[in-house]
Amino acid sequence: MEHLVFAAFAGALMALAFVVIMYRRVMSFSEGSEQMQKISQSIRTGANAYLRRQYSVVGVFFACMLVVLLVMAGFGLVTWFVPFAFLSGGFFSGLSGFVGMRIATAANCRTANACQEGLNRGLRVAFSAGSVMGFTVVGLGLFDISVWFMILRFGFRLDAEAIASAMVTFSMGASSMALFARVGGGIFTKAADVGADLVGKVEAGIPEDDPRNPAVIADNVGDNVGDVAGMGADLYESYVGSVLSSCALGVAAFGGNFRALLLPMILAAVGILCSIVGTFFVRTGEDTDQRKLLAALGRGTNLAAVLIAVVACPLVLWLLGRENLGLYGAILSGLVAGVLIGKATEYYTSDTYKPTQELAGKSETGSATIIIGGLGLGMLSTAVPIVIVGACILLAYFLSGGAVNASMGLYGIALAAVGMLSTLGITLATDAYGPVADNAGGIAEMAGLDPEVRRRTDALDALGNTTAATGKGFAIGSAALTALALMASYVEKVKEMGAEVAIGDFSLMDPLVLTGLLVGACLPFVFAALTMNSVGRAAQSVVMEVRRQFREIVGLMDGKAEADYARCVDLCTRSSLRKMVLPAVTAVICPVVVGLILGYKGVVGLLAGATATGFLMAIYMANAGGAWDNAKKYIEAGHYGGKGSSNHKAGVVGDTVGDPFKDTSGPAINILIKLLSIVSIVFAGLVVNCHLL
């Protein structure tokens, strides 16, 4: 039965083959005029330079962690496979982001040029580029998992328990790389965005993406290193983490059954096929109405979800038998929960619905009221996702038989996370196309294309803001389910390392658990503060530089001189690389320190506290930021005074507050809560043998 892994491997190869097809499709479109190509090349050069420097910094961290893991393997605290799987996970996570960034920087000018011919043609180019990113993530993720399984099973002849125990630790490298990519890229993109908007739009009163703005190229570079490369690494980690945690819990529930271990991998492979089918149904007319554009993307994603819902039932019956059909209910609950979270996020962040329209209306009384309104909207928006995820957890647990066998219930929860991410190929494609459209709008503005082209790119960009917020909600919802599954895997790992664990060990009346809970609950707030402050300080340096150039470069404001774009790119690069280290290292060190002081009980408390508050914080920040952004765009579309009005300036201020919310701190918290769990699992042996209390 273990030979079924080749089906998962085939699914990975199918995804990567589709990536090649989509890449060639994108590259077949014209890049446009010489001026458009020059601007695109500047963006590409800046993005490549940033990633080279980021990877050199991250390489130092990975080298240090490799030494630590090798020492632990020498003492028998982890298997010898873990250090090398740590490297492979980090490599493929970084590669996912790199491939996505390369196609995005190649597609931006092609999208702008295609929008000269029509909206649907522009959507085709941008969505094809997004598909390259989406299917690269799922293809490389499933490739990494299936190859490691084949090495462990067919190379070293390990049994299911040993394979599951080893593989659950393998996503630490992916999580670490994702955190660096998200935090570093997020700081870069939002520092550039805030600096460009505050001085350009608010102080100088010039349009967005005006070539006179010295930060305009840095802003466009940031879209790629943060919203594409960072997002790709992030969702690679989410995808791999959900599959690996469910594999481990499947073995625990079924006592070494390879069928239970392989079910999540086969489900992921089937999801790839369904996602590919869904991409062929994404098309639109020339109407820029947001509801119609959302419907165009919805056709593809909804079809993929329906297909996986249909296929998952016979898959469960075939692998695990009729007596375990309740696991199909768990998969279905995760799939439905993902769709519902997406709809809830869409409602709170799209300018086609009342909440964001009302938020735009608050601009009539200034910046303060639009900020207050956005904060309130973000807080309120957490209620529906919490109810959805809570219902999903209960349904998955009890439908899987958790009332009789707790291990089965936990396996069901893990499968719900896999179900939620099973169509990630197409859902990420709808997310990743947004930064491409955003860059296309900037190129259209800087190259002086017809205003109709900018109107089309703005429509695609506004849609991208909504789909990006939906994608973040999707990822955060799956993170909560995956973190819960990883928490269960941690308890199993602690038992495996020799600790005598009983259910009563984790009572809230136990001071060790309670202390860990409070520390964990605090961590997302500290992490958000570190990342927000980093954006603020980096943005200050950009603001000062843009003001200096406006003041000192003669003829810049008259369009007779060229801004020093490279200076702003370099400022953002240096600031983001310096400031990404502390938040990332904090996430790795905290569970180890808490474990050494409080033991495994304190770690379980830490994971529970961080998951609860982290889920709420991530949803709140992502939705508030998305609503502020689209409220600004709603004003720019001609409502409440339109561009250049005092209302528009208030909307820009709200958007600058929301930028680090939705693109730096919020998404990074999603990674944080899973990285804490993975680090805890890897260092479980050290904690069991060395804790103080």
FENRA-V823885 format. One record per residue. RES is the residue in one letter. PSI is psi in radians with two decimals (none if undefined). BURIAL is b if it has 24 or more other C-alpha atoms within 12 Angstrom, else e. Layout:
[[RES/PSI/BURIAL] [RES/PSI/BURIAL]]
This chain:
[[M/-0.48/e] [E/-0.30/b] [H/-0.17/e] [L/-0.27/b] [V/-0.44/b] [F/-0.41/b] [A/-0.71/b] [A/-0.72/b] [F/-0.71/b] [A/-0.67/b] [G/-0.70/b] [A/-0.77/b] [L/-0.62/b] [M/-0.73/b] [A/-0.77/b] [L/-0.59/b] [A/-0.69/b] [F/-0.60/b] [V/-0.78/b] [V/-0.73/b] [I/-0.82/e] [M/-0.64/b] [Y/-0.79/b] [R/-0.61/e] [R/-0.82/b] [V/-0.81/b] [M/-0.26/b] [S/-0.28/e] [F/2.66/b] [S/2.53/b] [E/-0.14/b] [G/-2.72/b] [S/2.95/e] [E/-0.65/e] [Q/-0.73/e] [M/-0.72/b] [Q/-0.64/b] [K/-0.77/e] [I/-0.78/b] [S/-0.68/b] [Q/-0.64/b] [S/-0.74/b] [I/-0.78/b] [R/-0.74/b] [T/-0.77/b] [G/-0.74/b] [A/-0.75/b] [N/-0.72/b] [A/-0.72/b] [Y/-0.84/b] [L/-0.66/b] [R/-0.77/e] [R/-0.63/b] [Q/-0.79/b] [Y/-0.53/b] [S/-0.66/e] [V/-0.82/b] [V/-0.58/b] [G/-0.63/b] [V/-0.78/e] [F/-0.80/b] [F/-0.65/b] [A/-0.75/e] [C/-0.78/e] [M/-0.60/b] [L/-0.75/b] [V/-0.78/e] [V/-0.80/e] [L/-0.62/b] [L/-0.69/b] [V/-0.76/e] [M/-0.68/b] [A/-0.63/e] [G/-0.55/e] [F/0.07/e] [G/0.29/e] [L/-0.39/b] [V/2.86/b] [T/2.84/b] [W/-0.24/b] [F/-0.50/b] [V/-0.83/b] [P/-0.67/b] [F/-0.59/b] [A/-0.56/b] [F/-0.77/b] [L/-0.75/b] [S/-0.68/b] [G/-0.78/b] [G/-0.68/b] [F/-0.86/b] [F/-0.57/b] [S/-0.82/b] [G/-0.65/b] [L/-0.67/b] [S/-0.82/b] [G/-0.67/b] [F/-0.78/b] [V/-0.77/b] [G/-0.72/b] [M/-0.69/b] [R/-0.75/b] [I/-0.60/b] [A/-0.72/b] [T/-0.32/b] [A/-0.46/b] [A/-0.29/b] [N/-0.85/b] [C/-0.56/b] [R/-0.63/b] [T/-0.76/b] [A/-0.76/b] [N/-0.70/b] [A/-0.57/b] [C/-0.28/b] [Q/-0.45/b] [E/-0.47/b] [G/2.75/b] [L/-0.79/b] [N/-0.66/b] [R/-0.69/b] [G/-0.72/b] [L/-0.69/b] [R/-0.77/b] [V/-0.87/b] [A/-0.74/b] [F/-0.62/b] [S/-0.70/b] [A/-0.73/b] [G/-0.62/b] [S/-0.62/b] [V/-0.80/b] [M/-0.88/b] [G/-0.81/b] [F/-0.34/b] [T/-0.76/b] [V/-0.92/b] [V/-0.60/b] [G/-0.86/b] [L/-0.64/b] [G/-0.88/b] [L/-0.54/b] [F/-0.85/b] [D/-0.82/b] [I/-0.83/b] [S/-0.64/b] [V/-0.74/b] [W/-0.67/b] [F/-0.79/b] [M/-0.66/b] [I/-0.83/e] [L/-0.66/b] [R/-0.91/b] [F/-0.40/e] [G/-0.81/e] [F/-0.02/e] [R/0.68/e] [L/2.64/e] [D/3.10/e] [A/-0.73/b] [E/-0.76/b] [A/-0.69/b] [I/-0.81/b] [A/-0.72/b] [S/-0.68/b] [A/-0.79/b] [M/-0.47/b] [V/-0.37/b] [T/-0.11/b] [F/-0.33/b] [S/0.07/b] [M/-0.71/b] [G/-0.74/b] [A/-0.73/b] [S/-0.71/b] [S/-0.82/b] [M/-0.72/b] [A/-0.70/b] [L/-0.78/b] [F/-0.77/b] [A/-0.76/b] [R/-0.81/b] [V/-0.87/b] [G/-0.85/b] [G/-0.64/b] [G/-0.72/b] [I/-0.76/b] [F/-0.96/b] [T/-0.66/b] [K/-0.52/b] [A/-0.78/b] [A/-0.76/b] [D/-0.84/b] [V/-0.79/b] [G/-0.76/b] [A/-0.74/b] [D/-0.79/b] [L/-0.74/b] [V/-0.74/b] [G/-1.06/b] [K/-0.84/b] [V/-0.86/b] [E/-0.86/e] [A/-0.33/b] [G/0.49/b] [I/2.78/b] [P/2.84/b] [E/2.46/b] [D/0.41/b] [D/2.29/b] [P/-0.28/b] [R/-0.30/b] [N/2.06/b] [P/-0.36/b] [A/0.08/b] [V/-0.67/b] [I/-0.72/b] [A/-0.67/b] [D/-0.79/b] [N/-0.62/b] [V/-0.74/b] [G/-0.63/b] [D/-0.59/b] [N/-0.76/b] [V/-0.46/b] [G/-0.99/b] [D/-0.24/b] [V/-1.13/b] [A/-0.78/b] [G/-0.74/b] [M/-0.68/b] [G/-0.81/b] [A/-0.67/b] [D/-0.93/b] [L/-0.41/b] [Y/-0.81/b] [E/-0.72/b] [S/-0.78/b] [Y/-0.89/b] [V/-0.75/b] [G/-0.73/b] [S/-0.71/b] [V/-0.80/b] [L/-0.70/b] [S/-0.68/b] [S/-0.59/b] [C/-0.80/b] [A/-0.76/b] [L/-0.48/b] [G/-0.73/b] [V/-0.71/b] [A/-0.65/b] [A/-0.61/b] [F/0.17/b] [G/0.86/e] [G/0.28/b] [N/2.10/b] [F/-0.47/b] [R/-0.74/b] [A/-0.61/b] [L/-0.67/b] [L/-0.33/b] [L/-0.85/b] [P/-0.64/b] [M/-0.73/b] [I/-0.69/b] [L/-0.71/b] [A/-0.70/b] [A/-0.74/b] [V/-0.67/b] [G/-0.60/b] [I/-0.81/b] [L/-0.77/b] [C/-0.66/b] [S/-0.69/b] [I/-0.76/b] [V/-0.74/b] [G/-0.56/b] [T/-0.47/b] [F/-0.09/b] [F/0.15/e] [V/1.86/b] [R/2.75/b] [T/2.98/b] [G/-2.67/e] [E/0.06/b] [D/2.24/e] [T/0.17/b] [D/2.25/b] [Q/-0.61/b] [R/-0.70/e] [K/-0.64/e] [L/-0.72/b] [L/-0.69/b] [A/-0.62/b] [A/-0.78/b] [L/-0.62/b] [G/-0.57/b] [R/-0.77/b] [G/-0.85/b] [T/-0.68/b] [N/-0.68/b] [L/-0.75/b] [A/-0.71/b] [A/-0.73/b] [V/-0.74/b] [L/-0.78/b] [I/-0.57/b] [A/-0.65/b] [V/-0.76/e] [V/-0.52/b] [A/-0.56/b] [C/-1.00/b] [P/-0.46/e] [L/-0.79/b] [V/-0.76/b] [L/-0.75/e] [W/-0.79/e] [L/-0.67/b] [L/-0.06/b] [G/2.85/e] [R/-0.56/e] [E/-0.29/e] [N/0.45/b] [L/-0.37/b] [G/-0.43/b] [L/-0.51/b] [Y/-0.67/b] [G/-0.64/b] [A/-0.78/b] [I/-0.78/b] [L/-0.68/b] [S/-0.67/b] [G/-0.72/b] [L/-0.82/b] [V/-0.72/b] [A/-0.71/b] [G/-0.76/b] [V/-0.76/b] [L/-0.68/b] [I/-0.71/b] [G/-0.75/b] [K/-0.72/b] [A/-0.74/b] [T/-0.73/b] [E/-0.74/b] [Y/-0.74/b] [Y/-0.29/b] [T/-0.33/b] [S/2.45/b] [D/0.10/b] [T/-0.07/b] [Y/2.85/b] [K/-0.77/e] [P/-0.83/b] [T/-0.61/b] [Q/-0.74/b] [E/-0.62/b] [L/-0.73/b] [A/-0.65/b] [G/-0.44/b] [K/-0.21/b] [S/-0.30/b] [E/-0.37/b] [T/0.30/e] [G/-3.14/b] [S/-0.67/b] [A/-0.78/e] [T/-0.57/b] [I/-0.55/b] [I/-0.77/b] [I/-0.77/b] [G/-0.70/b] [G/-0.70/b] [L/-0.78/b] [G/-0.72/b] [L/-0.76/b] [G/-0.73/b] [M/-0.77/b] [L/-0.58/b] [S/-0.17/b] [T/-0.37/b] [A/-0.84/e] [V/-0.84/b] [P/-0.62/b] [I/-0.77/b] [V/-0.75/e] [I/-0.84/b] [V/-0.70/b] [G/-0.79/b] [A/-0.68/b] [C/-0.76/b] [I/-0.81/b] [L/-0.80/b] [L/-0.82/b] [A/-0.72/b] [Y/-0.90/b] [F/-0.59/b] [L/-0.50/b] [S/-0.09/b] [G/0.42/b] [G/-0.47/b] [A/-0.48/e] [V/-0.72/e] [N/1.86/e] [A/-0.61/b] [S/-0.67/b] [M/-0.71/b] [G/-0.71/b] [L/-0.64/b] [Y/-0.70/b] [G/-0.72/b] [I/-0.73/b] [A/-0.70/b] [L/-0.54/b] [A/-0.67/b] [A/-0.70/b] [V/-0.72/b] [G/-0.69/b] [M/-0.61/b] [L/0.09/b] [S/-0.53/b] [T/0.52/b] [L/-0.52/b] [G/-0.84/b] [I/-0.60/b] [T/-0.63/b] [L/-0.55/b] [A/-0.71/b] [T/-0.41/b] [D/-0.85/b] [A/-0.36/b] [Y/-0.37/b] [G/-0.90/b] [P/-0.54/b] [V/-0.79/b] [A/-0.66/b] [D/-0.83/b] [N/-0.69/b] [A/-0.70/b] [G/-0.71/b] [G/-0.73/b] [I/-0.70/b] [A/-0.71/b] [E/-0.84/b] [M/-0.53/b] [A/-0.03/b] [G/0.62/e] [L/2.94/b] [D/2.43/e] [P/-0.47/e] [E/-0.57/e] [V/-0.77/b] [R/-0.62/b] [R/-0.71/b] [R/-0.76/b] [T/-0.60/b] [D/-0.66/b] [A/-0.74/b] [L/-0.65/b] [D/-0.78/b] [A/-0.71/b] [L/-0.68/b] [G/-0.61/b] [N/-0.72/b] [T/-0.80/b] [T/-0.56/b] [A/-0.75/b] [A/-0.68/b] [T/-0.75/b] [G/-0.68/b] [K/-0.74/b] [G/-0.70/b] [F/-0.86/b] [A/-0.69/b] [I/-0.71/b] [G/-0.78/b] [S/-0.56/b] [A/-0.69/b] [A/-0.78/b] [L/-0.75/b] [T/-0.71/b] [A/-0.67/b] [L/-0.74/b] [A/-0.71/b] [L/-0.57/b] [M/-0.75/b] [A/-0.68/b] [S/-0.59/b] [Y/-0.76/b] [V/-0.73/b] [E/-0.68/b] [K/-0.70/b] [V/-0.75/b] [K/-0.74/e] [E/-0.56/b] [M/0.07/b] [G/-0.03/e] [A/2.51/b] [E/1.86/e] [V/2.28/e] [A/2.77/e] [I/-0.70/e] [G/-0.20/e] [D/-0.36/e] [F/0.50/b] [S/2.50/e] [L/-0.22/e] [M/-0.24/e] [D/2.13/e] [P/-0.51/e] [L/-0.78/b] [V/-0.77/b] [L/-0.71/b] [T/-0.78/b] [G/-0.68/b] [L/-0.77/b] [L/-0.71/b] [V/-0.77/b] [G/-0.70/b] [A/-0.53/b] [C/-0.51/b] [L/-0.84/b] [P/-0.57/b] [F/-0.78/b] [V/-0.75/b] [F/-0.78/b] [A/-0.68/b] [A/-0.75/b] [L/-0.78/b] [T/-0.70/b] [M/-0.78/b] [N/-0.61/b] [S/-0.75/b] [V/-0.76/b] [G/-0.80/b] [R/-0.72/b] [A/-0.71/b] [A/-0.63/b] [Q/-0.75/b] [S/-0.62/b] [V/-0.76/b] [V/-0.81/b] [M/-0.66/b] [E/-0.73/b] [V/-0.75/b] [R/-0.74/b] [R/-0.77/e] [Q/-0.69/b] [F/-0.61/b] [R/-0.65/e] [E/-0.46/e] [I/1.91/e] [V/2.25/e] [G/0.01/e] [L/-0.82/b] [M/-0.34/b] [D/-0.02/e] [G/0.27/e] [K/-0.12/e] [A/2.75/e] [E/2.41/e] [A/2.75/b] [D/1.44/b] [Y/-0.66/b] [A/-0.54/b] [R/-0.76/b] [C/-0.66/b] [V/-0.76/b] [D/-0.71/b] [L/-0.83/b] [C/-0.68/b] [T/-0.89/b] [R/-0.73/b] [S/-0.80/b] [S/-0.68/b] [L/-0.62/b] [R/-0.73/b] [K/-0.10/b] [M/-0.29/b] [V/-0.84/b] [L/-0.87/b] [P/-0.70/b] [A/-0.78/b] [V/-0.62/b] [T/-0.73/b] [A/-0.56/b] [V/-0.67/b] [I/-0.66/b] [C/-0.89/b] [P/-0.51/b] [V/-0.80/b] [V/-0.81/b] [V/-0.71/b] [G/-0.73/b] [L/-0.52/b] [I/-0.84/b] [L/-0.19/b] [G/-3.04/b] [Y/-0.46/b] [K/-0.78/b] [G/-0.60/b] [V/-0.75/b] [V/-0.72/b] [G/-0.75/b] [L/-0.78/b] [L/-0.69/b] [A/-0.78/b] [G/-0.75/b] [A/-0.65/b] [T/-0.76/b] [A/-0.94/b] [T/-0.56/b] [G/-0.71/b] [F/-0.81/b] [L/-0.79/b] [M/-0.74/b] [A/-0.78/b] [I/-0.83/b] [Y/-0.84/b] [M/-0.71/b] [A/-0.77/b] [N/-0.71/b] [A/-0.79/b] [G/-0.73/b] [G/-0.69/b] [A/-0.75/b] [W/-0.76/b] [D/-0.83/b] [N/-0.44/b] [A/-0.72/b] [K/-0.79/b] [K/-0.55/b] [Y/-0.69/b] [I/-0.74/b] [E/-0.40/b] [A/-0.04/b] [G/-0.02/e] [H/2.64/b] [Y/0.72/b] [G/-0.38/e] [G/-2.95/b] [K/2.49/b] [G/-0.19/b] [S/2.94/b] [S/-0.57/b] [N/-0.70/b] [H/-0.72/b] [K/-0.67/b] [A/-0.69/b] [G/-0.65/b] [V/-0.73/b] [V/-0.78/b] [G/-0.73/b] [D/-0.65/b] [T/-0.54/b] [V/-0.72/b] [G/-0.40/b] [D/-0.96/b] [P/-0.42/b] [F/-0.96/b] [K/-0.37/b] [D/-0.07/b] [T/-1.24/b] [S/-0.86/b] [G/-0.97/b] [P/-0.58/b] [A/-0.53/b] [I/-0.61/b] [N/-0.74/b] [I/-0.68/b] [L/-0.85/b] [I/-0.45/b] [K/-0.65/b] [L/-0.67/b] [L/-0.76/b] [S/-0.77/b] [I/-0.79/b] [V/-0.71/b] [S/-0.73/b] [I/-0.78/b] [V/-0.69/b] [F/0.27/b] [A/-0.73/b] [G/-0.74/b] [L/-0.74/b] [V/-0.79/b] [V/-0.62/b] [N/-0.33/e] [C/0.05/e] [H/2.68/b] [L/-0.64/e] [L/none/e]]
